Amino acid sequence: MSTTSDSSRPYAPASGLEPLRAKSGWIIALGIIYAIAGFVALGSVVFATVVTVFVVGIMMLIAGAAEVINAFQIKTWGKFLLWLLLGVLYIVAGFVTFENPLLAAAVLTLLLGFSLVASGIMRIALAFSMKEGTPWLWVAFSGLITLLLGFVILAHWPVSSLYILGLFLGIDLIVAGASWIGVGFGLRRRV
C-alpha cells in the first residue's frame, strides 16, 4: 500500500460532488423559492390549508384510480371486489374533498391531532424505556412537545382546522427552503 493512494482517498467523495457543486446556484434558488412559498403560505394560512386539502384530494384520486386499475389485474373475484371497492372509496373521498374542502380540512386536522397525541405518548414511553447513557431526555422532550401540540390542536378543533394545515405547510416549506439554501452554500464552500 502506498501513501499516495491512501492520501487520495479522502478527496474521492468530494469529486462525486462536482456535478452538484456546479449546480449549487440552482439549489440555492430552489431553497429561496421554497422559503418564499412558505412565507406566502404563512401570510394566508386559510388559503394554504385549502391548497393542502386539494393536494390530498388529488392524491386520493390518483391512488383510487391506481387501485381500480390494479383490481382488474386480480384474477379472483373476492380480491377483485376488495381492490375495486377500495379504489372507489378513495375516488369518492377525493371528490368529497373537492366538494367540501373545509369539512376535509376538519377531518384531516382531527386525524392529525389524534396522531400527534398518540405519537407523543409513544415517544414518552420509549424515552422512559431507554437505557441510561442514551439521550432519553431529548426523546422525552420531543414526545412532550408532540403531545402538547396534539392537545392544542384538539382543544381548538374545529376552529384549528382553518389554519393548522396551512401553518404546517408554511413552516415545512420554510424549513425545507432553509435546508436547500444551506446545502447550496455548503457545496460552494466545500474544497
Buried (B, 14 or more C-beta within 10 A) or exposed (E): EEEEEEEEEEEEEEEEEEEBBEBBEEBBBBBBEBBEBBEEBBEBBBEBBBBBBBEBBEEBBEBBBEBBEBBEEBEEEEEBEBBBEBBBEBBEBBBBBBEEBBBBBBBBBBEBBBEBBEBBBEBBEBBEEEEEEEEBEEBBBBBBEBBEBBBBBBEBBEEBBBBBBBBBBBEBBBEBBBEBBEBBBBBEEEE
